[in-house]
């Protein structure tokens, strides 16, 4: 939509048109109107000295409209005004999403978001604002994801635990770092952090609400031996599950018996192997596909290749039948069912743990409920996104030593018989 200053000016009520003057705000019928036109006068200032096309209000509205229509995150919207401020220091637009939203709302230009049936049968408003399904076609108001909601499944399996919302649900995260800030010294310290998921989403990941449960200093990565160091934590988690601890509730001025459970772990892919006991290297590197992982060794690049990720796509996805862009074959196989915790435990029931070896039974299975958890280990997407973006950009920019499009990769394409236009040519 294109708005001009005349359009914005036309929104003013004729009764109060003379209120906004270069000299200031004059008599108003009431205090609310006076406050409104004070805000409007401030918003109607030039974007910067000498700017003809935009006022502060108009530019802010256009930014806000782009944010709403294009689905910008709050963080990205805040970053743009900050960048524009560096480019043009005289800009007078609000410097954050919250300030922009407050300005728009104070001027009475806020909006209400109303969900609609995906088949355009009805709007979820008035008496139907809390409905979850369309009254005409029965379609769900919300996007339906194929995976189960893990939290609700835990409540179904353990109804006694779910009865009291004060029982604590925890997530565990761990990774190694070098505290001496130099690569010439071999050292790897592993903090083990616990996050409390009973808190609101905007609080549970804040550093002040994270619990440092263990700190493992080691000259190298602990590997499978990390289970030795996790024993005190596992003992406390077992106590919190089996008997609980007496806790004071200040909101009710009473003491109660509080229980706690560990829902899952969050880590990068190498730490995933250390915590779960499933090796994320080699032929069966995928924890979801486990022994059904389809892999191939690239003899020129000296690495394993996994090219069957299309099995996780919907069966009507166009990439399913796309041969040319992938391995030269269609992919109509269904995804392999994830390995259940109870199956893992049964397969390792008589297994004797020897720490430091390639196989182990994770110490987390000592928790009575761990075998029933649907989602025991999660991947930290920050690492994954960074690695993927680095690979794409380095390949597009042909950065030496970092691009994935090199001579060895093209020889591997020739051995696989795909992408013939990319095969090396003999001169």
PAMI-221771 format. One record per residue (C-alpha): residue number from 1; residue in one letter; x, y, z. Coordinates in steps of 0.5 Angstrom, whole numbers, padded with zeros to 4 digits. Example, Ala and Ser with C-alpha at 12.3 -4.5 7.8 and 13.67 -1.06 7.14 Angstrom:
% residues 2
+-----+---------+-------+-------+-------+
! num ! residuo !  east ! north !    up !
+-----+---------+-------+-------+-------+
!   1 !       a !  0025 ! -0009 !  0016 !
!   2 !       s !  0027 ! -0002 !  0014 !
+-----+---------+-------+-------+-------+
This chain:
% residues 427
+-----+---------+-------+-------+-------+
! num ! residuo !  east ! north !    up !
+-----+---------+-------+-------+-------+
!   1 !       x !  0000 !  0000 !  0000 !
!   2 !       x !  0002 !  0007 ! -0002 !
!   3 !       x !  0001 !  0013 !  0003 !
!   4 !       x !  0003 !  0020 !  0003 !
!   5 !       x !  0003 !  0025 !  0008 !
!   6 !       x ! -0004 !  0028 !  0005 !
!   7 !       x ! -0007 !  0021 !  0006 !
!   8 !       x ! -0005 !  0021 !  0014 !
!   9 !       x ! -0007 !  0028 !  0014 !
!  10 !       x ! -0014 !  0026 !  0012 !
!  11 !       x ! -0015 !  0022 !  0018 !
!  12 !       x ! -0015 !  0028 !  0022 !
!  13 !       x ! -0022 !  0030 !  0025 !
!  14 !       x ! -0024 !  0036 !  0022 !
!  15 !       x ! -0026 !  0038 !  0029 !
!  16 !       x ! -0019 !  0038 !  0031 !
!  17 !       x ! -0015 !  0040 !  0025 !
!  18 !       x ! -0013 !  0046 !  0028 !
!  19 !       x ! -0010 !  0043 !  0034 !
!  20 !       x ! -0003 !  0041 !  0030 !
!  21 !       x !  0000 !  0047 !  0029 !
!  22 !       x !  0008 !  0049 !  0028 !
!  23 !       x !  0007 !  0053 !  0034 !
!  24 !       x !  0005 !  0048 !  0039 !
!  25 !       x ! -0002 !  0044 !  0041 !
!  26 !       x ! -0007 !  0049 !  0043 !
!  27 !       x ! -0014 !  0048 !  0046 !
!  28 !       x ! -0017 !  0041 !  0046 !
!  29 !       x ! -0024 !  0039 !  0048 !
!  30 !       x ! -0021 !  0034 !  0053 !
!  31 !       x ! -0015 !  0031 !  0056 !
!  32 !       x ! -0015 !  0025 !  0052 !
!  33 !       x ! -0015 !  0029 !  0045 !
!  34 !       x ! -0010 !  0033 !  0048 !
!  35 !       x ! -0005 !  0027 !  0049 !
!  36 !       x ! -0007 !  0024 !  0042 !
!  37 !       x ! -0005 !  0031 !  0038 !
!  38 !       x !  0001 !  0032 !  0042 !
!  39 !       x !  0003 !  0025 !  0040 !
!  40 !       x !  0001 !  0026 !  0033 !
!  41 !       x !  0005 !  0033 !  0032 !
!  42 !       x !  0011 !  0029 !  0035 !
!  43 !       x !  0010 !  0023 !  0030 !
!  44 !       x !  0009 !  0028 !  0024 !
!  45 !       x !  0016 !  0031 !  0024 !
!  46 !       x !  0020 !  0030 !  0018 !
!  47 !       x !  0024 !  0024 !  0018 !
!  48 !       x !  0030 !  0028 !  0018 !
!  49 !       x !  0032 !  0035 !  0016 !
!  50 !       x !  0030 !  0036 !  0009 !
!  51 !       x !  0026 !  0030 !  0008 !
!  52 !       x !  0020 !  0031 !  0003 !
!  53 !       x !  0017 !  0024 !  0002 !
!  54 !       x !  0017 !  0021 !  0009 !
!  55 !       x !  0015 !  0024 !  0016 !
!  56 !       x !  0017 !  0020 !  0022 !
!  57 !       x !  0010 !  0017 !  0023 !
!  58 !       x !  0009 !  0015 !  0015 !
!  59 !       x !  0016 !  0012 !  0015 !
!  60 !       x !  0014 !  0008 !  0022 !
!  61 !       x !  0008 !  0006 !  0019 !
!  62 !       x !  0011 !  0003 !  0013 !
!  63 !       x !  0016 ! -0001 !  0017 !
!  64 !       x !  0011 ! -0004 !  0021 !
!  65 !       x !  0007 ! -0006 !  0015 !
!  66 !       x !  0012 ! -0010 !  0012 !
!  67 !       x !  0014 ! -0013 !  0019 !
!  68 !       x !  0007 ! -0015 !  0019 !
!  69 !       x !  0006 ! -0018 !  0012 !
!  70 !       x !  0012 ! -0021 !  0011 !
!  71 !       x !  0013 ! -0024 !  0018 !
!  72 !       x !  0019 ! -0021 !  0021 !
!  73 !       x !  0022 ! -0023 !  0027 !
!  74 !       x !  0022 ! -0018 !  0033 !
!  75 !       x !  0029 ! -0018 !  0033 !
!  76 !       x !  0030 ! -0017 !  0026 !
!  77 !       x !  0025 ! -0011 !  0026 !
!  78 !       x !  0029 ! -0008 !  0031 !
!  79 !       x !  0036 ! -0009 !  0028 !
!  80 !       x !  0034 ! -0005 !  0021 !
!  81 !       x !  0032 !  0002 !  0025 !
!  82 !       x !  0039 !  0001 !  0028 !
!  83 !       x !  0042 !  0000 !  0022 !
!  84 !       x !  0039 !  0006 !  0019 !
!  85 !       x !  0041 !  0010 !  0025 !
!  86 !       x !  0048 !  0009 !  0023 !
!  87 !       x !  0047 !  0010 !  0016 !
!  88 !       x !  0043 !  0017 !  0017 !
!  89 !       x !  0044 !  0019 !  0024 !
!  90 !       x !  0039 !  0024 !  0023 !
!  91 !       x !  0033 !  0019 !  0023 !
!  92 !       x !  0028 !  0020 !  0028 !
!  93 !       x !  0024 !  0014 !  0028 !
!  94 !       x !  0023 !  0009 !  0034 !
!  95 !       x !  0029 !  0005 !  0035 !
!  96 !       x !  0026 ! -0002 !  0037 !
!  97 !       x !  0020 ! -0006 !  0035 !
!  98 !       x !  0017 ! -0005 !  0042 !
!  99 !       x !  0017 !  0003 !  0042 !
! 100 !       x !  0014 !  0003 !  0035 !
! 101 !       x !  0009 ! -0002 !  0037 !
! 102 !       x !  0007 !  0003 !  0043 !
! 103 !       x !  0007 !  0009 !  0038 !
! 104 !       x !  0002 !  0006 !  0033 !
! 105 !       x ! -0002 !  0003 !  0039 !
! 106 !       x ! -0002 !  0010 !  0042 !
! 107 !       x ! -0004 !  0013 !  0036 !
! 108 !       x ! -0010 !  0009 !  0035 !
! 109 !       x ! -0007 !  0005 !  0029 !
! 110 !       x ! -0007 ! -0002 !  0033 !
! 111 !       x ! -0009 ! -0008 !  0029 !
! 112 !       x ! -0013 ! -0014 !  0032 !
! 113 !       x ! -0010 ! -0021 !  0029 !
! 114 !       x ! -0016 ! -0026 !  0027 !
! 115 !       x ! -0015 ! -0033 !  0025 !
! 116 !       x ! -0019 ! -0036 !  0019 !
! 117 !       x ! -0021 ! -0043 !  0017 !
! 118 !       x ! -0015 ! -0046 !  0012 !
! 119 !       x ! -0021 ! -0047 !  0007 !
! 120 !       x ! -0024 ! -0040 !  0008 !
! 121 !       x ! -0030 ! -0042 !  0011 !
! 122 !       x ! -0031 ! -0038 !  0018 !
! 123 !       x ! -0027 ! -0033 !  0022 !
! 124 !       x ! -0025 ! -0035 !  0029 !
! 125 !       x ! -0028 ! -0029 !  0032 !
! 126 !       x ! -0034 ! -0027 !  0037 !
! 127 !       x ! -0037 ! -0033 !  0040 !
! 128 !       x ! -0032 ! -0037 !  0036 !
! 129 !       x ! -0025 ! -0034 !  0038 !
! 130 !       x ! -0023 ! -0040 !  0043 !
! 131 !       x ! -0025 ! -0045 !  0038 !
! 132 !       x ! -0020 ! -0050 !  0035 !
! 133 !       x ! -0024 ! -0053 !  0029 !
! 134 !       x ! -0028 ! -0050 !  0024 !
! 135 !       x ! -0036 ! -0051 !  0025 !
! 136 !       x ! -0037 ! -0052 !  0017 !
! 137 !       x ! -0031 ! -0057 !  0015 !
! 138 !       x ! -0028 ! -0059 !  0021 !
! 139 !       x ! -0021 ! -0057 !  0019 !
! 140 !       x ! -0016 ! -0055 !  0025 !
! 141 !       x ! -0015 ! -0048 !  0027 !
! 142 !       x ! -0008 ! -0049 !  0028 !
! 143 !       x ! -0002 ! -0053 !  0024 !
! 144 !       x ! -0002 ! -0060 !  0025 !
! 145 !       x !  0005 ! -0063 !  0026 !
! 146 !       x !  0006 ! -0070 !  0025 !
! 147 !       x !  0010 ! -0071 !  0031 !
! 148 !       x !  0007 ! -0072 !  0038 !
! 149 !       x !  0007 ! -0067 !  0043 !
! 150 !       x !  0012 ! -0070 !  0048 !
! 151 !       x !  0010 ! -0066 !  0054 !
! 152 !       x !  0003 ! -0068 !  0054 !
! 153 !       x !  0005 ! -0075 !  0053 !
! 154 !       x !  0009 ! -0075 !  0059 !
! 155 !       x !  0003 ! -0073 !  0063 !
! 156 !       x ! -0001 ! -0078 !  0060 !
! 157 !       x !  0004 ! -0084 !  0062 !
! 158 !       x !  0005 ! -0080 !  0069 !
! 159 !       x ! -0001 ! -0077 !  0071 !
! 160 !       x !  0001 ! -0077 !  0078 !
! 161 !       x !  0007 ! -0072 !  0077 !
! 162 !       x !  0002 ! -0068 !  0072 !
! 163 !       x ! -0003 ! -0067 !  0077 !
! 164 !       x !  0001 ! -0061 !  0081 !
! 165 !       x !  0004 ! -0056 !  0076 !
! 166 !       x !  0009 ! -0054 !  0081 !
! 167 !       x !  0013 ! -0060 !  0080 !
! 168 !       x !  0019 ! -0058 !  0076 !
! 169 !       x !  0021 ! -0061 !  0069 !
! 170 !       x !  0028 ! -0060 !  0067 !
! 171 !       x !  0032 ! -0060 !  0061 !
! 172 !       x !  0040 ! -0061 !  0061 !
! 173 !       x !  0045 ! -0058 !  0056 !
! 174 !       x !  0053 ! -0059 !  0056 !
! 175 !       x !  0058 ! -0058 !  0051 !
! 176 !       x !  0066 ! -0057 !  0052 !
! 177 !       x !  0070 ! -0051 !  0052 !
! 178 !       x !  0077 ! -0049 !  0053 !
! 179 !       x !  0077 ! -0044 !  0059 !
! 180 !       x !  0085 ! -0042 !  0058 !
! 181 !       x !  0083 ! -0038 !  0051 !
! 182 !       x !  0089 ! -0042 !  0047 !
! 183 !       x !  0089 ! -0048 !  0042 !
! 184 !       x !  0096 ! -0049 !  0044 !
! 185 !       x !  0094 ! -0052 !  0051 !
! 186 !       x !  0090 ! -0058 !  0051 !
! 187 !       x !  0084 ! -0057 !  0056 !
! 188 !       x !  0076 ! -0058 !  0055 !
! 189 !       x !  0072 ! -0056 !  0061 !
! 190 !       x !  0065 ! -0059 !  0061 !
! 191 !       x !  0059 ! -0055 !  0064 !
! 192 !       x !  0053 ! -0059 !  0065 !
! 193 !       x !  0047 ! -0054 !  0065 !
! 194 !       x !  0039 ! -0055 !  0067 !
! 195 !       x !  0034 ! -0051 !  0065 !
! 196 !       x !  0027 ! -0050 !  0068 !
! 197 !       x !  0021 ! -0051 !  0063 !
! 198 !       x !  0016 ! -0049 !  0068 !
! 199 !       x !  0018 ! -0042 !  0067 !
! 200 !       x !  0015 ! -0038 !  0061 !
! 201 !       x !  0019 ! -0039 !  0055 !
! 202 !       x !  0022 ! -0032 !  0055 !
! 203 !       x !  0025 ! -0033 !  0062 !
! 204 !       x !  0027 ! -0041 !  0062 !
! 205 !       x !  0033 ! -0040 !  0057 !
! 206 !       x !  0036 ! -0034 !  0061 !
! 207 !       x !  0042 ! -0034 !  0064 !
! 208 !       x !  0040 ! -0032 !  0071 !
! 209 !       x !  0035 ! -0038 !  0071 !
! 210 !       x !  0040 ! -0043 !  0068 !
! 211 !       x !  0043 ! -0048 !  0074 !
! 212 !       x !  0050 ! -0050 !  0073 !
! 213 !       x !  0049 ! -0057 !  0076 !
! 214 !       x !  0056 ! -0060 !  0075 !
! 215 !       x !  0063 ! -0057 !  0072 !
! 216 !       x !  0067 ! -0062 !  0069 !
! 217 !       x !  0075 ! -0060 !  0068 !
! 218 !       x !  0079 ! -0065 !  0064 !
! 219 !       x !  0085 ! -0064 !  0059 !
! 220 !       x !  0081 ! -0067 !  0054 !
! 221 !       x !  0073 ! -0069 !  0052 !
! 222 !       x !  0071 ! -0074 !  0057 !
! 223 !       x !  0067 ! -0078 !  0051 !
! 224 !       x !  0063 ! -0084 !  0054 !
! 225 !       x !  0067 ! -0083 !  0061 !
! 226 !       x !  0062 ! -0077 !  0062 !
! 227 !       x !  0057 ! -0082 !  0065 !
! 228 !       x !  0062 ! -0083 !  0071 !
! 229 !       x !  0062 ! -0075 !  0072 !
! 230 !       x !  0054 ! -0075 !  0072 !
! 231 !       x !  0053 ! -0080 !  0077 !
! 232 !       x !  0052 ! -0075 !  0083 !
! 233 !       x !  0047 ! -0071 !  0078 !
! 234 !       x !  0043 ! -0078 !  0076 !
! 235 !       x !  0043 ! -0079 !  0084 !
! 236 !       x !  0039 ! -0073 !  0085 !
! 237 !       x !  0035 ! -0073 !  0080 !
! 238 !       x !  0033 ! -0080 !  0082 !
! 239 !       x !  0031 ! -0077 !  0089 !
! 240 !       x !  0027 ! -0072 !  0086 !
! 241 !       x !  0023 ! -0077 !  0082 !
! 242 !       x !  0022 ! -0082 !  0087 !
! 243 !       x !  0021 ! -0079 !  0094 !
! 244 !       x !  0021 ! -0071 !  0092 !
! 245 !       x !  0024 ! -0066 !  0097 !
! 246 !       x !  0020 ! -0061 !  0101 !
! 247 !       x !  0019 ! -0054 !  0098 !
! 248 !       x !  0016 ! -0048 !  0101 !
! 249 !       x !  0011 ! -0044 !  0096 !
! 250 !       x !  0011 ! -0037 !  0098 !
! 251 !       x !  0005 ! -0035 !  0093 !
! 252 !       x !  0001 ! -0040 !  0098 !
! 253 !       x !  0005 ! -0039 !  0104 !
! 254 !       x !  0005 ! -0047 !  0105 !
! 255 !       x !  0010 ! -0052 !  0104 !
! 256 !       x !  0009 ! -0058 !  0099 !
! 257 !       x !  0013 ! -0064 !  0097 !
! 258 !       x !  0016 ! -0062 !  0090 !
! 259 !       x !  0018 ! -0068 !  0085 !
! 260 !       x !  0022 ! -0066 !  0078 !
! 261 !       x !  0024 ! -0070 !  0072 !
! 262 !       x !  0029 ! -0069 !  0066 !
! 263 !       x !  0025 ! -0069 !  0060 !
! 264 !       x !  0031 ! -0069 !  0055 !
! 265 !       x !  0038 ! -0066 !  0053 !
! 266 !       x !  0040 ! -0061 !  0048 !
! 267 !       x !  0047 ! -0061 !  0045 !
! 268 !       x !  0051 ! -0061 !  0038 !
! 269 !       x !  0052 ! -0067 !  0034 !
! 270 !       x !  0058 ! -0069 !  0038 !
! 271 !       x !  0056 ! -0068 !  0045 !
! 272 !       x !  0049 ! -0072 !  0042 !
! 273 !       x !  0054 ! -0078 !  0042 !
! 274 !       x !  0057 ! -0077 !  0048 !
! 275 !       x !  0050 ! -0076 !  0052 !
! 276 !       x !  0046 ! -0082 !  0049 !
! 277 !       x !  0052 ! -0087 !  0047 !
! 278 !       x !  0050 ! -0087 !  0040 !
! 279 !       x !  0056 ! -0086 !  0035 !
! 280 !       x !  0054 ! -0080 !  0031 !
! 281 !       x !  0060 ! -0082 !  0026 !
! 282 !       x !  0061 ! -0087 !  0021 !
! 283 !       x !  0056 ! -0091 !  0017 !
! 284 !       x !  0050 ! -0091 !  0022 !
! 285 !       x !  0051 ! -0084 !  0024 !
! 286 !       x !  0044 ! -0082 !  0024 !
! 287 !       x !  0041 ! -0083 !  0031 !
! 288 !       x !  0033 ! -0083 !  0028 !
! 289 !       x !  0035 ! -0088 !  0023 !
! 290 !       x !  0040 ! -0092 !  0027 !
! 291 !       x !  0041 ! -0098 !  0023 !
! 292 !       x !  0037 ! -0096 !  0018 !
! 293 !       x !  0042 ! -0091 !  0016 !
! 294 !       x !  0043 ! -0091 !  0008 !
! 295 !       x !  0050 ! -0088 !  0008 !
! 296 !       x !  0056 ! -0088 !  0002 !
! 297 !       x !  0063 ! -0087 !  0003 !
! 298 !       x !  0066 ! -0082 ! -0002 !
! 299 !       x !  0073 ! -0085 ! -0003 !
! 300 !       x !  0076 ! -0078 ! -0006 !
! 301 !       x !  0073 ! -0074 ! -0001 !
! 302 !       x !  0075 ! -0079 !  0005 !
! 303 !       x !  0068 ! -0078 !  0008 !
! 304 !       x !  0061 ! -0081 !  0009 !
! 305 !       x !  0055 ! -0078 !  0005 !
! 306 !       x !  0048 ! -0079 !  0007 !
! 307 !       x !  0043 ! -0078 !  0001 !
! 308 !       x !  0037 ! -0081 !  0003 !
! 309 !       x !  0034 ! -0075 !  0007 !
! 310 !       x !  0028 ! -0075 !  0003 !
! 311 !       x !  0025 ! -0080 !  0006 !
! 312 !       x !  0022 ! -0075 !  0011 !
! 313 !       x !  0019 ! -0071 !  0006 !
! 314 !       x !  0011 ! -0072 !  0005 !
! 315 !       x !  0009 ! -0077 !  0000 !
! 316 !       x !  0006 ! -0071 ! -0005 !
! 317 !       x !  0013 ! -0067 ! -0004 !
! 318 !       x !  0016 ! -0065 ! -0011 !
! 319 !       x !  0023 ! -0067 ! -0009 !
! 320 !       x !  0020 ! -0074 ! -0008 !
! 321 !       x !  0020 ! -0076 ! -0015 !
! 322 !       x !  0026 ! -0071 ! -0017 !
! 323 !       x !  0032 ! -0075 ! -0020 !
! 324 !       x !  0036 ! -0070 ! -0023 !
! 325 !       x !  0037 ! -0066 ! -0017 !
! 326 !       x !  0039 ! -0071 ! -0012 !
! 327 !       x !  0042 ! -0078 ! -0013 !
! 328 !       x !  0039 ! -0080 ! -0020 !
! 329 !       x !  0033 ! -0084 ! -0016 !
! 330 !       x !  0026 ! -0083 ! -0014 !
! 331 !       x !  0025 ! -0084 ! -0006 !
! 332 !       x !  0018 ! -0087 ! -0004 !
! 333 !       x !  0020 ! -0090 !  0002 !
! 334 !       x !  0017 ! -0088 !  0008 !
! 335 !       x !  0021 ! -0086 !  0014 !
! 336 !       x !  0024 ! -0091 !  0019 !
! 337 !       x !  0020 ! -0091 !  0026 !
! 338 !       x !  0025 ! -0087 !  0031 !
! 339 !       x !  0028 ! -0092 !  0036 !
! 340 !       x !  0024 ! -0092 !  0042 !
! 341 !       x !  0027 ! -0092 !  0049 !
! 342 !       x !  0025 ! -0098 !  0051 !
! 343 !       x !  0028 ! -0102 !  0045 !
! 344 !       x !  0034 ! -0099 !  0047 !
! 345 !       x !  0034 ! -0101 !  0054 !
! 346 !       x !  0032 ! -0108 !  0052 !
! 347 !       x !  0038 ! -0109 !  0047 !
! 348 !       x !  0043 ! -0107 !  0052 !
! 349 !       x !  0040 ! -0110 !  0058 !
! 350 !       x !  0045 ! -0115 !  0059 !
! 351 !       x !  0051 ! -0110 !  0056 !
! 352 !       x !  0057 ! -0109 !  0061 !
! 353 !       x !  0059 ! -0102 !  0061 !
! 354 !       x !  0066 ! -0101 !  0060 !
! 355 !       x !  0067 ! -0093 !  0060 !
! 356 !       x !  0072 ! -0090 !  0054 !
! 357 !       x !  0070 ! -0096 !  0049 !
! 358 !       x !  0065 ! -0094 !  0043 !
! 359 !       x !  0059 ! -0097 !  0046 !
! 360 !       x !  0055 ! -0096 !  0052 !
! 361 !       x !  0048 ! -0096 !  0056 !
! 362 !       x !  0047 ! -0089 !  0057 !
! 363 !       x !  0047 ! -0087 !  0065 !
! 364 !       x !  0040 ! -0083 !  0064 !
! 365 !       x !  0037 ! -0090 !  0063 !
! 366 !       x !  0038 ! -0091 !  0071 !
! 367 !       x !  0032 ! -0085 !  0071 !
! 368 !       x !  0026 ! -0090 !  0072 !
! 369 !       x !  0022 ! -0085 !  0067 !
! 370 !       x !  0027 ! -0084 !  0061 !
! 371 !       x !  0026 ! -0091 !  0057 !
! 372 !       x !  0019 ! -0088 !  0056 !
! 373 !       x !  0021 ! -0081 !  0054 !
! 374 !       x !  0019 ! -0080 !  0047 !
! 375 !       x !  0024 ! -0074 !  0045 !
! 376 !       x !  0030 ! -0076 !  0050 !
! 377 !       x !  0036 ! -0072 !  0046 !
! 378 !       x !  0035 ! -0065 !  0042 !
! 379 !       x !  0040 ! -0062 !  0037 !
! 380 !       x !  0042 ! -0055 !  0038 !
! 381 !       x !  0040 ! -0052 !  0032 !
! 382 !       x !  0045 ! -0046 !  0032 !
! 383 !       x !  0051 ! -0050 !  0031 !
! 384 !       x !  0047 ! -0054 !  0025 !
! 385 !       x !  0045 ! -0047 !  0022 !
! 386 !       x !  0052 ! -0044 !  0022 !
! 387 !       x !  0055 ! -0050 !  0019 !
! 388 !       x !  0050 ! -0050 !  0013 !
! 389 !       x !  0050 ! -0043 !  0012 !
! 390 !       x !  0058 ! -0043 !  0012 !
! 391 !       x !  0058 ! -0049 !  0007 !
! 392 !       x !  0053 ! -0045 !  0002 !
! 393 !       x !  0056 ! -0038 !  0003 !
! 394 !       x !  0063 ! -0041 !  0002 !
! 395 !       x !  0061 ! -0045 ! -0004 !
! 396 !       x !  0057 ! -0039 ! -0007 !
! 397 !       x !  0063 ! -0035 ! -0006 !
! 398 !       x !  0068 ! -0040 ! -0008 !
! 399 !       x !  0073 ! -0039 ! -0002 !
! 400 !       x !  0079 ! -0043 ! -0002 !
! 401 !       x !  0079 ! -0049 !  0003 !
! 402 !       x !  0072 ! -0048 !  0005 !
! 403 !       x !  0068 ! -0049 ! -0001 !
! 404 !       x !  0065 ! -0056 ! -0002 !
! 405 !       x !  0065 ! -0055 ! -0010 !
! 406 !       x !  0072 ! -0058 ! -0011 !
! 407 !       x !  0076 ! -0063 ! -0015 !
! 408 !       x !  0075 ! -0069 ! -0010 !
! 409 !       x !  0068 ! -0067 ! -0010 !
! 410 !       x !  0067 ! -0068 ! -0018 !
! 411 !       x !  0071 ! -0074 ! -0018 !
! 412 !       x !  0066 ! -0077 ! -0013 !
! 413 !       x !  0060 ! -0075 ! -0017 !
! 414 !       x !  0063 ! -0078 ! -0023 !
! 415 !       x !  0064 ! -0085 ! -0019 !
! 416 !       x !  0056 ! -0084 ! -0017 !
! 417 !       x !  0054 ! -0083 ! -0024 !
! 418 !       x !  0050 ! -0077 ! -0023 !
! 419 !       x !  0051 ! -0069 ! -0025 !
! 420 !       x !  0054 ! -0071 ! -0031 !
! 421 !       x !  0055 ! -0063 ! -0033 !
! 422 !       x !  0060 ! -0063 ! -0026 !
! 423 !       x !  0064 ! -0069 ! -0028 !
! 424 !       x !  0072 ! -0067 ! -0029 !
! 425 !       x !  0074 ! -0066 ! -0036 !
! 426 !       x !  0080 ! -0069 ! -0039 !
! 427 !       x !  0085 ! -0064 ! -0042 !
+-----+---------+-------+-------+-------+
